[in-house]
Amino acid sequence: MKILHLSASPRRETSNAWWLSQQIVGQVARRSAAAEVRVRDLYVDPIAHVDSEYADALGSPVYAGDENAAGGALATSEQLIRELEAADVVVIGTPMHNYTVPSTLKAWIDHVVRVRRTFAITPDGKAGLLRDRPVYVGVVSGGRFSGSGARQADFLTPYLKVALATIGLHDVRFYSMEGLAAGADMVRAERERISMVLDTAFSRA
């Protein structure tokens, strides 16, 4: 089993997003005798935002999903897509920044959601071209965005669902730790709670 672990927290390995996604990776890895984890830290190794050369390449009449026809403008995109294609499971650890995904994760999405490569335009709209596989998303937030105690908007989970579905990834599951701005006691309580949630979820899988 090949696991692609995307980490999108600026605090990297000291972050709650890293801790949460590592718990998920551990749960997934226990289901395989030979799990291989590929970590892509989007802050340690940042991905450049798509630029005018990328846009021009997609609009070129010679481009038909083949990065070689674009003179290297799609090299980063192709690398990230092939990394994604090689994974059997994807785990994303991310904070919620201003109600949605951090810009580093958005940059990754912009490169892997690519017309005629990971999705096609059809008479019925966009159709994903990638094989579906489980995607586990660990979300951490200083405030609360779900349940009866929600006090802020959530554009992260609906956005990720749509963006990933566009390329064919429909099996997306979210696990969150919320209200962490309340301090260390809340962090400990949320870690204990989510550990039990994960144990239950994966024992049933």
The 8 nearest C-alpha neighbors of each residue, nearest first, counted from 0:
[[1, 34, 87, 35, 31, 33, 2, 88],
 [2, 0, 35, 86, 87, 34, 36, 88],
 [3, 1, 36, 88, 86, 89, 35, 87],
 [2, 4, 89, 37, 86, 36, 38, 90],
 [3, 5, 38, 90, 91, 37, 89, 39],
 [6, 4, 91, 39, 40, 38, 90, 92],
 [5, 7, 40, 92, 41, 8, 91, 39],
 [8, 6, 93, 41, 104, 92, 103, 5],
 [7, 9, 11, 10, 93, 6, 94, 16],
 [10, 8, 11, 42, 7, 14, 41, 43],
 [11, 9, 14, 8, 13, 12, 17, 15],
 [10, 12, 8, 9, 14, 13, 17, 6],
 [13, 11, 14, 17, 10, 18, 15, 8],
 [14, 12, 11, 10, 15, 17, 18, 16],
 [15, 13, 10, 17, 16, 12, 11, 18],
 [14, 16, 18, 17, 19, 139, 13, 94],
 [15, 17, 92, 19, 14, 93, 18, 139],
 [18, 16, 20, 14, 15, 19, 12, 92],
 [19, 17, 15, 21, 16, 20, 22, 14],
 [20, 18, 22, 16, 21, 17, 137, 15],
 [19, 21, 92, 23, 17, 22, 137, 18],
 [22, 20, 24, 18, 23, 19, 17, 25],
 [23, 21, 25, 19, 20, 24, 26, 18],
 [22, 24, 20, 26, 21, 25, 27, 19],
 [25, 23, 21, 27, 26, 22, 28, 20],
 [26, 24, 28, 22, 23, 27, 21, 29],
 [25, 27, 23, 29, 24, 28, 22, 201],
 [26, 28, 24, 25, 29, 30, 23, 31],
 [29, 27, 25, 30, 34, 31, 26, 24],
 [30, 28, 26, 31, 27, 25, 32, 34],
 [29, 31, 28, 27, 32, 26, 34, 0],
 [32, 30, 33, 29, 28, 34, 0, 27],
 [31, 33, 34, 30, 29, 28, 0, 35],
 [32, 34, 31, 0, 35, 28, 1, 29],
 [35, 33, 0, 28, 31, 1, 32, 36],
 [34, 36, 1, 2, 0, 33, 37, 28],
 [37, 35, 2, 3, 1, 38, 34, 4],
 [36, 38, 3, 4, 2, 39, 35, 1],
 [39, 37, 4, 5, 3, 40, 36, 6],
 [38, 40, 5, 41, 4, 6, 37, 44],
 [41, 39, 6, 43, 42, 44, 5, 38],
 [40, 42, 45, 44, 7, 43, 103, 6],
 [41, 43, 45, 44, 40, 9, 7, 103],
 [44, 42, 40, 41, 45, 11, 39, 9],
 [43, 45, 41, 42, 40, 46, 39, 47],
 [46, 44, 41, 42, 43, 47, 103, 40],
 [45, 47, 106, 48, 44, 107, 41, 103],
 [48, 46, 49, 45, 106, 50, 75, 103],
 [47, 49, 106, 50, 46, 109, 110, 107],
 [48, 50, 53, 47, 109, 110, 51, 106],
 [51, 49, 53, 52, 48, 54, 47, 55],
 [50, 52, 54, 53, 55, 49, 56, 72],
 [53, 51, 55, 54, 50, 72, 56, 49],
 [52, 54, 56, 50, 72, 51, 55, 49],
 [55, 53, 51, 57, 56, 52, 58, 50],
 [54, 56, 52, 58, 53, 57, 51, 59],
 [57, 55, 59, 53, 69, 58, 54, 52],
 [58, 56, 54, 55, 59, 62, 53, 114],
 [59, 57, 55, 56, 54, 60, 62, 61],
 [58, 60, 56, 61, 62, 57, 55, 69],
 [59, 61, 62, 58, 63, 57, 56, 68],
 [62, 60, 59, 68, 63, 69, 56, 58],
 [63, 61, 59, 60, 68, 64, 65, 57],
 [64, 62, 65, 115, 61, 60, 116, 68],
 [63, 65, 116, 115, 62, 66, 114, 57],
 [66, 64, 67, 63, 68, 62, 69, 116],
 [65, 67, 69, 68, 73, 64, 74, 77],
 [68, 66, 69, 65, 70, 71, 73, 74],
 [67, 69, 66, 62, 65, 70, 61, 63],
 [70, 68, 56, 66, 67, 71, 72, 62],
 [69, 71, 72, 68, 67, 66, 73, 56],
 [72, 70, 74, 73, 69, 67, 66, 68],
 [73, 71, 53, 70, 74, 69, 52, 56],
 [72, 74, 76, 71, 66, 75, 77, 53],
 [75, 73, 71, 77, 76, 72, 78, 66],
 [76, 74, 78, 77, 73, 79, 110, 72],
 [75, 77, 110, 73, 79, 74, 78, 111],
 [76, 78, 80, 74, 75, 79, 73, 81],
 [77, 79, 75, 81, 76, 80, 74, 82],
 [80, 78, 82, 76, 77, 81, 83, 75],
 [81, 79, 83, 77, 82, 111, 78, 84],
 [80, 82, 84, 83, 78, 79, 77, 85],
 [83, 81, 79, 85, 80, 84, 78, 86],
 [82, 84, 80, 81, 86, 85, 79, 3],
 [83, 85, 81, 82, 86, 80, 129, 130],
 [86, 84, 82, 83, 81, 87, 1, 3],
 [87, 85, 1, 83, 88, 2, 84, 3],
 [86, 88, 1, 2, 0, 132, 85, 89],
 [89, 87, 2, 133, 86, 132, 134, 3],
 [88, 90, 134, 3, 2, 4, 135, 133],
 [91, 89, 4, 135, 134, 136, 3, 5],
 [92, 90, 136, 5, 4, 137, 6, 135],
 [91, 93, 137, 20, 6, 16, 17, 136],
 [94, 92, 7, 138, 16, 8, 137, 91],
 [93, 95, 139, 138, 140, 16, 8, 96],
 [94, 96, 140, 99, 100, 98, 139, 97],
 [97, 95, 99, 101, 98, 100, 94, 140],
 [96, 98, 99, 95, 100, 101, 152, 154],
 [97, 99, 153, 96, 154, 95, 152, 155],
 [98, 100, 155, 154, 95, 96, 97, 153],
 [99, 101, 155, 95, 96, 104, 102, 105],
 [102, 100, 103, 96, 104, 105, 99, 95],
 [101, 103, 105, 104, 106, 100, 96, 107],
 [104, 102, 106, 105, 101, 41, 7, 107],
 [105, 103, 107, 106, 102, 101, 7, 100],
 [104, 106, 102, 108, 107, 103, 109, 101],
 [107, 105, 109, 103, 48, 104, 108, 102],
 [108, 106, 104, 110, 105, 109, 111, 46],
 [107, 109, 105, 111, 110, 106, 112, 104],
 [110, 108, 106, 107, 112, 111, 105, 49],
 [109, 111, 76, 107, 108, 112, 106, 113],
 [112, 110, 108, 80, 113, 109, 76, 107],
 [113, 111, 109, 110, 108, 117, 166, 114],
 [114, 112, 117, 116, 111, 118, 115, 110],
 [113, 115, 118, 116, 119, 117, 112, 64],
 [116, 114, 64, 119, 118, 117, 63, 113],
 [115, 117, 64, 114, 113, 118, 128, 119],
 [118, 116, 128, 166, 113, 129, 112, 127],
 [119, 117, 127, 128, 166, 114, 126, 115],
 [120, 118, 115, 126, 125, 114, 121, 127],
 [119, 121, 125, 124, 126, 118, 122, 114],
 [120, 122, 124, 123, 125, 119, 126, 118],
 [123, 121, 124, 120, 125, 126, 119, 118],
 [124, 122, 121, 125, 120, 126, 119, 127],
 [123, 125, 121, 122, 120, 126, 119, 165],
 [124, 126, 120, 119, 121, 118, 165, 127],
 [127, 125, 119, 118, 165, 120, 128, 124],
 [166, 126, 128, 167, 118, 165, 129, 117],
 [127, 129, 117, 118, 166, 167, 126, 130],
 [130, 128, 167, 166, 127, 117, 131, 168],
 [129, 131, 167, 132, 128, 168, 84, 127],
 [130, 132, 168, 167, 129, 169, 170, 133],
 [133, 131, 88, 87, 170, 168, 134, 130],
 [134, 132, 170, 88, 171, 89, 135, 131],
 [133, 135, 89, 171, 90, 88, 170, 172],
 [134, 136, 90, 172, 171, 173, 91, 89],
 [137, 135, 91, 173, 90, 92, 172, 174],
 [136, 138, 92, 174, 20, 175, 19, 91],
 [139, 137, 175, 93, 94, 136, 92, 174],
 [140, 138, 94, 176, 175, 16, 177, 95],
 [139, 141, 177, 142, 95, 94, 178, 179],
 [140, 142, 180, 179, 178, 177, 143, 139],
 [143, 141, 178, 140, 177, 180, 144, 179],
 [142, 144, 149, 178, 177, 150, 145, 151],
 [143, 145, 149, 151, 153, 152, 150, 142],
 [146, 144, 149, 143, 148, 147, 153, 150],
 [145, 147, 148, 149, 144, 143, 150, 177],
 [146, 148, 149, 145, 150, 144, 143, 151],
 [147, 149, 146, 150, 143, 145, 144, 151],
 [150, 148, 144, 143, 145, 146, 147, 151],
 [149, 151, 143, 144, 148, 142, 152, 145],
 [152, 150, 144, 149, 143, 153, 142, 98],
 [151, 153, 98, 144, 154, 150, 149, 145],
 [152, 154, 98, 155, 144, 99, 151, 156],
 [153, 155, 99, 98, 157, 156, 158, 152],
 [156, 154, 99, 158, 153, 100, 157, 159],
 [155, 157, 159, 158, 154, 160, 153, 173],
 [158, 156, 160, 159, 155, 154, 161, 153],
 [157, 159, 155, 161, 156, 160, 154, 162],
 [160, 158, 162, 156, 161, 157, 163, 155],
 [159, 161, 157, 158, 163, 162, 164, 156],
 [160, 162, 164, 158, 159, 163, 165, 157],
 [163, 161, 159, 165, 164, 160, 158, 166],
 [164, 162, 168, 165, 160, 161, 166, 159],
 [165, 163, 168, 167, 169, 161, 166, 162],
 [164, 166, 127, 162, 163, 167, 161, 126],
 [127, 167, 165, 118, 117, 164, 163, 128],
 [166, 168, 127, 164, 129, 131, 165, 128],
 [169, 167, 131, 164, 163, 170, 166, 132],
 [168, 170, 164, 171, 167, 131, 163, 160],
 [169, 171, 133, 168, 134, 132, 172, 131],
 [170, 172, 134, 169, 135, 133, 173, 160],
 [173, 171, 135, 136, 134, 170, 174, 133],
 [172, 174, 136, 135, 137, 175, 171, 138],
 [175, 173, 137, 136, 138, 172, 176, 135],
 [176, 174, 138, 139, 137, 177, 173, 193],
 [175, 177, 139, 189, 138, 140, 193, 178],
 [178, 176, 140, 143, 179, 142, 139, 141],
 [177, 179, 142, 141, 143, 180, 181, 140],
 [178, 180, 141, 181, 186, 177, 185, 182],
 [179, 181, 141, 182, 178, 142, 140, 185],
 [182, 180, 179, 185, 178, 183, 141, 184],
 [183, 181, 180, 185, 184, 179, 186, 178],
 [182, 184, 186, 185, 187, 181, 179, 180],
 [185, 183, 187, 186, 182, 188, 181, 189],
 [186, 184, 188, 187, 183, 182, 179, 189],
 [185, 187, 183, 189, 184, 188, 179, 190],
 [188, 186, 190, 184, 185, 189, 183, 191],
 [187, 189, 185, 191, 190, 186, 192, 184],
 [188, 190, 192, 186, 191, 187, 176, 193],
 [191, 189, 187, 193, 192, 188, 194, 186],
 [190, 192, 188, 194, 189, 193, 187, 195],
 [191, 193, 189, 195, 190, 194, 188, 196],
 [194, 192, 196, 190, 195, 191, 189, 197],
 [193, 195, 197, 191, 196, 192, 190, 198],
 [194, 196, 198, 193, 192, 197, 199, 191],
 [197, 195, 193, 199, 194, 198, 200, 192],
 [198, 196, 200, 194, 199, 195, 201, 193],
 [199, 197, 195, 201, 196, 200, 202, 194],
 [198, 200, 202, 196, 197, 201, 195, 203],
 [201, 199, 197, 203, 202, 198, 196, 204],
 [202, 200, 204, 203, 198, 199, 197, 26],
 [201, 203, 199, 204, 200, 198, 197, 26],
 [202, 204, 201, 200, 199, 198, 197, 196],
 [203, 201, 202, 200, 199, 30, 27, 198]]
